[in-house]
Amino acid sequence: MQGLADYRNNTKETWRNWAWNRAIELQPELRDRRRRTPANIRRVLANKTAIYLVGPEDLDRQVAIAKGFRNENLIAIDVEKENIARVRKAGGIGVCCDIADAILAWQQEQIDIVMADFCGGISTNLWRLLHSMIISQNVGGHSVLCVNMLRGRDGQSNQLREDLWNYLQSMNPQIRKCCLGNNGKDRAKILFAILLDLYAYMLRRCGCTEREVVKIGMRYVKCRSIYHYRANGQSMAWFDSLVTYGPPKIVFQPKSPEWDSETYAIIRKLKTETKHKTPDGFKKHMDGVVRMLNACKAVRTQRRAKG
């Protein structure tokens, strides 16, 4: 799927700055407005790690660096080799893989920001991203997730949104109302509801009773800062966005790496797309992602030593 033809248009530039600003405001050290002085913001961001979907022009890196992030702490992710090659040629760090796989296989410091600007509407790939946010041991309750979805771009997305809306009717009514509000078919609100539903699934899997799941879910909904963004053109809305914290970390420690047969079974049960028909194929694929991220880590270490 393709997004806007010109990523430098004013609407997208405004969104890009808005998204990074909201993600920055949600960093634990900067929640207090009084601490958001220019010098303190740059000091805090110098030690923050962000992974982001890069696209063809890598415009997010320019914005993030201008706000105070260090170049080696910005990890570009894309499934297109050409896009990653351009990032590296320009002096950035990039990994050619799916962003959900990168989060699952990440073995470095905590990921502070996940910036996912998708070129389409709601998709099963988004479902995989939310799942990886929940079970990864390096994405915690202080990690910020920013997702952007284009609107009205494909019939499949619109149908999936309708299916998800119907599916969410089975959620606890109190939680559903807090998540969806009056405009229940808003893409960003549906996405947050799905995130909470996956979180509830994992809580049940860890032995929580339904009463405990509802109690924890309501606490999560009420304590999380949530931002929504809707960009409108002259005759249509262009995209919907969600910026929020990841769910509080569940004590989920599988005996073997997270891409073992147990996790593979969870992914299949959640009906998310995967190209791998067997646990062994999934493990082999994820081992390859780990190798790429280890190479990325080596480059980051070298640059930090020089800096």
N, C-alpha and C positions, 0 to 999 in steps of 0.2 A: 504494500500500500504506500502511496505517496502523500506527502503533506503539502504545505504551501509551497508553491513554485519558487518564491523569493523569500528566503529566510531573513533578509535584511529589511523587510517592510516594517513600518512604524508600529503596527499593532503587535507584531511578534517581538520587536525590540522592547516595547513597553512591558509585555508579559515577562520577558526574560529577566529584566531588572526586578520586576515585582516578585518573581519566584525566588530568586536568590536572596532578595531582601527578607522575605518571609522565612526562608530556611535559616538565615543568619539570626534573625530575631528569636528563633526557637532554640538556639544553642543554650545550654544550661547557664553558661557564664554571662549571657547577654539578655536573659529574660527580664531583668530589672532595667527599665528604660534609663535609669540614672547611670548605668554602666556602659551605655552605648555611645561613648565618646569615640571620635575617629581613631585616636591612638589605641584605645583599649580594644576596639573592634579588630583592628589590624593585628594587634598582639595575639588575640584569641584565635583568629582565623589562620594565622601562620602555622598553627599546630593541628588544624582540622583536615580530615581526609574526606574527599567527595568523589563518588563515581557518577558518571553521567553518560547518557546516550549522546553521541557526538554529532551525528548527521554529516552532511557533505561539506560544511564550512567551518566547523569547530568554533562557533561564535560564543558558546558558553564559557569557554576557557578565558577568552578575553575579558568577559564581564567579571568572572570570579577572581581573576588575578588583580583586576582594578580595585576590587573590594577588599583584598588583603590575603587571599589564598596564595600559597606557594605553588609554583608550577609542578613540582614533583609530587604534590599531594592531590593533584587533580588527575583522576584516572578515566580516560575516555574509553567507552565501550561501544562496539558496533559489530554487527555480523558481516558487514561489507569490508573486505580487505582493503579496498581502495581508500575508504575513509580513514582507517587506522594508519595506512601508509602516509597519508597527508599529515596526520597529527604528528607522527614520528619525524617526518621530514622537517616540520616546523619547530621541532624541539620539545614536543609534548610527549606524554606517556600514554600509550593506548594498548588495549587488548582486544583481539578479534574473537568475540564469543557473545553468547546471549547474556543479557544483564542479570537475569534470574540465576543462571549458572555461575556467573561471577560472584554473586552474593553468597551462594551456597558453598563455593569452593574457597572463599576468601579466608586466608590464614594469617593475616597481618593484624595491625591495630584495628580498633573499632571503626567501622564506617560511620561517619558523622552525618553525611548527607547522601541521599540517593536521588538524583535528578533524572527523571524518566519522561522525556518529551516525545511521546509517541506520534507517529504519522497516521493515526487512524482513531477510530472510536474504541468502545469497549471490546476486548478480545480475550480469548483464552490465554494469550501470552501475558496479559495483565494479571490473570488469575495466578499464573506461575510466579510472577514477580511478588505478589502479595504472600504467597505460600513461602517463598524463600526468605522474605522479611521476617516471617514468624519463626522458622526453625533454625535460621542461621545463628550461630553462637557469637558472631561478630557484628550483629545488628541488634542493638538493645532498645530499651524504652526511651533513651535520649537521642536515638537516631531519627533524623527527619526524612520523611518520604515526600517527594513532590512528583505528582503525576499529571501530565497534560494530555488531553484527548481531543482530537478533532471531531467536529460534529457534522452529521449528515453526509459523511463521505462514502459510506457503503451500506448496502442493504443488510449484509451479514451482521454488522455491528448493531444496527437498529433492531434486528430480530433478537440478537443476543441480549440487548438491553431489556426488551420486552420479556424474554424468558427469565432473566434474572429478577426482574420485578415480580413476576409470578412466584418464583422460587422463594423470594424473601418474605412472602406472606406467611411462611411457616415459622419465621423468627418470633421470639418473645415480643408481644405487642408493645410493651413498654420500651424495650430497646429499639425496636423498629421505628417507633415514633420519634425517639431521640435522634436516630441516625438519618431518617428520611424526611422528617418534618411534613409539611403540607405538600411540597413538590416532590413526591416520591420517585419521579422518573428522571430527576436530575442525575446526569452521569456521575458527577463527582460524589454525590451522596450515595448512590448505588455502590460505587467503588468502596467507600468507607464502610458501608453495611456489609459488603462481601468480606472485607478485611476483618471485621469483627466476627462474622460468621465462621471464618476459617480459624480465628483465634479461639472461639468457643469450641470448635471441633477438637482442637488440640488440648484444651482444658479438660474436656470430657475424656479424651484419650489418656490423660494423666491422672484420671480418677476423680475429678471434681463432680459433685452432684449437680443436678440441674439448678438447684437453688443457689449453689456457690457460683455456677457459671453466670447466672443472671446478675448476682451481686457484683462479681468482678467485672462483668461487661458494662454495667451501669457506671461503675467507678471509672472505667476506662473512658467511656463516652463523655462523662462530665469533667474529667481532669485533663483531657487532651485538648490542646489548642488546635483548632481546625480553621483553615482558611479556604475559601472558595473563590474562584475567579471565572468570570464569563466574559469573553471578548465578542463584541457584536459589530458586524459590518452594517452597511446601509440597509440591507434587506434580510440579513440572516446572522445567527450567532456562529462564530467561527470555532471556538473551542471552550471546553470546560476543564478546570484544574482543581486539584486537591493537594493541600499541603498540611501534613499532620505528623505527629510523632508515630514511630513504630509502636506496636503493642509492648507492654511490660514483658520482660523476658521470662519465658516458661522454663522451668528446670527440666530440660529435655536433653539428656545425654545418652545417645545411643552407644552401644558397646563398640561399634566400629564406626568409621567415618560416616558423615551425614548422607552420603550418596550410596549407602549400602542397600540391601534388598528391603529392609524395613521402610526406609524413607521412600524408596521407589514405589512400594506398595501404597504409601500414603498419597503420592502424586497421582497414581492411577485411580485411587479411590476418589480423589477430589476432581476427577474427570478433566485434568489439565492435559494439554497437548504435550506429547513427547515423541520424538522420532525413534526412540529405542524400545524394542519389543521385549527385551529381557533385562533383568537386573544387571547381568554381566555387561551387556552393551552399554547400559547407563553408567556403570562404574568406569568402564574404559573411556567413555566420553568425558566424564568428570575428571578422571586422572589427567587427561590432556589439558583441561582447563586449569587444573592445579599447576601443571608445568608452566603454562603461559604466565600465570600469576606469580609464580616463583621467579621467573625471568624479569617480570615487572618489578618485583621487590628488589632484585639485585641492582637494577638500574636506579631505583629510588635511593638505595643505600649509597651508591657511588656519588650521586648528585648531592645528597645531604653532606657527605664527607667533604666534597669540594666547596660546598656553600658555607 
